[in-house]
Amino acid sequence: MVHKGRIAVIGLGAAGLSACLTAAELGWSVIGFDRSTVGADSAASAGRSKIIRFGYTDPFYAELMRDTLPRWERLERDTGSSLINRCGMLHFGVGGGSGTNAVIESLERSGQDCEVLAGREKTSERTGLQLRAGEIGVYERNAGMMTPASVFRALLARASALEVTLHENTAVSAIDESGDSVTVVTSNGPVTVDRVIIAAGGQFGRFVPISHINVTRQYQIVCDSAEPVADGRGCSWMDVTADEWYGMINAGHGIHIMGFHEPATVVDPDQPIDDAELRQSVAVQLQYLRERLALTSRQLTLREVRTCHYTNTASKDFVIDRLPGSSTVLLSACSGHGFKFTITSGHLAAQLACTDAPPVPRFQLSATSSKAQL
């Protein structure tokens, strides 16, 4: 059953904006709040480029992408936008059930075109990346990159068409749920609504402190090389052996992006950056990238370091669930791989808030408190 009323969405990252769209399409009056501007550098869903893929060692997320890709394609049609650069992606590492073999299996199950690249020379020519001895490369043809700025423009255009009201630079300090209504206390005064979705990224703990969800700080580097990499075409990549290293080659104007989901300490997103930690992370990433890029020269010029705050659960799954004893929905696209799914995670959150739909079992709060059973 679809209810009707007024709903507030706290946090206007890609997931929060997507929740606004679905709620509006369901007939609700939608008002959104963000303490900063949409797409600000501090947002987890901001940045130069994001990977979109079907290739996962966990087939659950390959299946989730089957639901997600048509939603992105619909947003492209609705707004006349081009959001996905299907430049291909290389998954590489050792074989085995939790490595490249698992990626191949999930790609085949989801009907995706892939090719095994076992030769070092062939891999470097195709993708600009070099494999180590014993590693296998799996090339996913229809994977690629998304530019967050383009995604935000499309989401905002669709929100405008649906008459969603958005308030940027408006902080929310409290949520008071009493009786049949909810009061959202903002820096511009209180607002009364019927439902609330909390999509505040690393700031979720200011509203709902939950012990098994934490925030860690990671660093992503942006650099360029002294010579062209491969044929200059873009390519996303991931080292699936540890599922920690990832990046994008030729992500526009000869730029290469890399991130490392290293074990990190839990932080308050507003606390100062540890300079020693940042320097160490950058040094490790540059060393890794110099080894992997198919270049005669190992010279890389560091252009930018981006700080990323990731919400994490023990299961590494997202949290999309109603809070216990409440109609308020928590939407947290966790663990650093959430951007590509935001149009679906926002859709699922809006369904929970606006209808009687049940939550996805793996996204329930109770399920994310322990490691996933794959």
N, C-alpha and C positions, 0 to 999 in steps of 0.2 A: 504494500500500500504506500502510495506517495502522499505525504503530508504537505501542507502548504504553510508558509509563514515567512519570517525574516531571519536570515542567518548571517553571522559574522565569521569571517575567516581571518585569523591572526597569523600573519606572515605571508608575504606575497612573493615568495620564490616561485620557481616553476611549478612545484607541487601545489602550493597554495592557490596560485592563479588557476591552475587546472581544476581544482576543487570549486572555485568560483564559477567556472564555466558550466560544469555539470549541474551545480545547484540552480543556476539560472535557467538552464535548459529544462529542469524539472519543475519550473514555475515559481521558484522561491525568489524573494527580494534579497539581493546579496550586497553586503557591505564588507569591504576588506580593509585591513590595517597593516601597515608596516612601519617599523620605527626608523627605517631609512628610506632610500629610493628604490624602486623596482630595478633589479639587476645590478645593484651596488657591488663593488668589488668584495665587500665583506660577506656577501651571501654565498652559501655553499653551492648554489646552482649557478653562480656566475663563473667567469673565466673566459679564456680565448676559445677553447674547443673541448668537446666531450665525445667520448666513444659511444657508438651505438652498435650492438651486436646481438647475435643469437648464440654464439659460442660460449657456453658455460660448462664447467665441470659438474654443475648441479642442473639436471634437466628441468627442474621446476622453473628456473628463470628463462630457459629457452622457450618453454611453453607460455610463460607470461609475456614474452616478446611477441608471440603470435597474436595475442590480444592487443598489444600496445602499438605495433607498427600501423595497423589500420587507423588508429586514432590520430597518430601524427599525420598520416596521409590525408585524413579528413580535415585536419586543421590547415594543412597546405592548401587544400581546395577552397575551404571557407574564406581564407584570407589572401589567396593568390600568392602564397609564399613558397620558397624553396628552402626546406629545413634540413634535409639529409643529403650529405655528400657521400654517395656509395662508392668510396674509393678502395674498399677492401680492407681486410685485417689479417695479420699474421699472429696465430697462437703458436707458441713454441715451448719446448721443454722435453723432459724425458717422457717415455711412454708410461703405460700402466693405467689402472682403473681411475686414479685421481689426477692423471695428467692429460696429455694430448689425446689418448684413446677415449677418455671421457668426453672431451670436446667434440671429437669426431662423432661419437654416438649421439650426443645431444643435437648436433647439427643435422645428422641424417634423420633423427626422429622428428625434427621440426621441418623437414623438407627443404633444407638449405643446401645450396651448391657449395661444395668445398673441395679442395685439392690438397693432397699430401705432398709436401716439398721436402724431400729427404736430402737433396744435394746442397751443399754449402754455397756453391757458385750460383745455382739456379735461384736460391732464396735471396741472395744479395742482389742479383740482377733484378728480380721482380719487386722486392720490397725495400732494398737498401739496408737490410739488417743481416748480420752474420750469426750463424748458429755455432754452438760449441760441439765438440765431438760427442756423439751419442744422442744429440737432440734431434727432435722431429718437428718440422713446421707444418702447420695446418692453415691453409689460406682460405678465408671465408670471403667469398666474392662480394656479397651484398651488404657486408658490414661497412662501417665508415665513421664519419664524424658529424657532429652537430655543433653549430655556433650558437652559444647561449644568447648573444645579443639578438640574433635573428629569431630565436624561439620566443624571447620576451616580447619582441615587437609583434609577433603573430598572436601571442596570448593576449596582449593588451588590446590589439585590434578586435579580436573576437569578444573580449570582455566589454568593450565599448559598444559593439553591435548588440550585445545582450543587455545593455543598460546596467551593467554592474557598477556600483559606486566604490571607488578606490580612494583610500586616504594614505598617502605616503607621508613620511616624516611625522608619524603619529604613533607614539609609544602607548602600549597597553600595559597597565600596572596591575590590574586585578580582574578576576572573573568571579562574579557573585551569582551563583545559581540558587535561586529560591523560588519555590512555587512553580508556576507554569512558565516563568520567563527567566531570562538570564541578563544580568547587567554587566556590560563590558566597560570597565573604567579606563578611559583614554586620557592622553595629555590635553585633549580638546573637550573633555567632559564625558559624562557617562552616556552609554547607548544601550537601549533595551532591545533585546532580540529573543527569538524562540530557541535557537540552536547556535552552537559555537563549534568551529573546527580550529584546533591549534596546530598550525603548520609553521612553527617558529624556528625550525632548524635547531642549531646549537643552543638557542635561548629557551627551549621548551621547559627546562628545569625551573624557570622563574614562575611557571604556572602550575606544573605538575611534577614535583620531584619524585622520580621513580628510580629505585636503587639499581636496577639491572640495565638501565640505559645511561651511557656516559658519553662524554665529548672528548675527543682527542684532536690534537693539532698536527697537521701534516704540511709538507712543503712540496710545491711543484715548480720545476724549473722550466724556463723558456730560453732557448739559445739558438744560434745559427752556426753553420759550419763554413770553413774557409773555401770549400769546394762543393759542387752540387752532390746530392745524395741520390744514387740510382738515376732515374730519368726525370726526376723533379716532381713526379706525381705523389700525391698524399697516400699514406698508409697508416692505419692504426695498428698497435701491437700489444701483446701481453705475454709475459713469461708465466706460464701456468704451472711450472714446477712448484713454485712457492705461492703463486697468485698474489704477488706483492708488487712486482715491477710492471709498469704500463707506460704507454706513450703514443705519440703521433709524429710521424716523419713527414716533413714538407707540409705542415699544417698552415699553409699560406705564406708566400714570399720567402721560401727557404727556411722557415721557422720550424724548429723541432721542440716538442713538449714532452716532458717526462715527469712521472710521479712515482713515489715509492710509499706503499702502505706499510711503513715500518712500525714495529711495536712502539707505542708512544704513551706517555703519561697522560692521565686524565687532567683536563684543564678547565678553567673558567674561560670562555671565549673572549672575555673582556680583559683578561690579565695580560701584562706585557709579554712580548715574544722573548724567549731565551736565545740570545745571540749565538752562544756557543752551540746550542742544539741546531740552530738554523745553519750555521757554517758547516757543521759535521754532515748534516743531511745533504746539503748542496754538493759537498766534496764527494760523497759516496755516489750520488746520482751522476755527476759528471764523469767519474771514473767508469761507471757501468756503461754509460752511453758512448764513451770513447771506444770501449771494447766492442760494442754491438754494431755501431754504424760502419757500413762498408765504405771506408774512406782511406785514401793513401796517407793523408795527414790526419793526425788526431786532434787538430786544433778546433776547439769550440769556443764561441764567445757567449758568455752568459748575458742575457738581455733583461731578464726579469725573474724574480722569485715570488710566487704567489702562495699566500698562507691559506690553507683550507681547514675548516673545522668540520669534523665528521661525527655524527651521532652513531653510536655503536651498540649492538646487542650481542649477547653471548652466541646466539644462533646466526648472526650476520644477516638476519632477515629484517625487513621493514616492520614498523609498527603502524598498523591502521586498525584502530579498535576504539570502541566506546570506553570511556573511563568507568571503573566500577561504580555502580549505583548512580550513574549520571548519563545524560543524553549527549554530553560533550564528547567530541571525537578527537583523538590524538593521531596526527598524521606525521610520521617521521620516516623519511626515505633514507634509511641508515647505511652505514658501512662503505660509503664512498662510491658505490656503483648505482646510485639511485636516479641520477638525472635522466637517463634514457627511458626510465619507467614513470616519470613524474606525471605524464598525462593520464596514465592508468591509476597510479596511486592517488592522485587527486580525485579521479572519478570514483574510486572505491570509497574514499573518505566521505564524499558528498552523498553517495548512496546510503552509507551508514547513518549520516546525520539527517537526511531528508526522507528516508523510507524505512521500512521494516526489514531491510535486507540484512542477512547475517554476515559477520566478518569472515574473511578468508582465514581458515584455521591457522596457517603458518604466520599470519600477521597479527594474531591475537597477542595481547600483552603476556598472558600466561605461557604461550608457546615460545616466546623470544627470550625467555630467561635462562634457557639451557641450549647447548649446542644442537644444531639441526641434525636429524637422523636422515642421511641421504640414501 
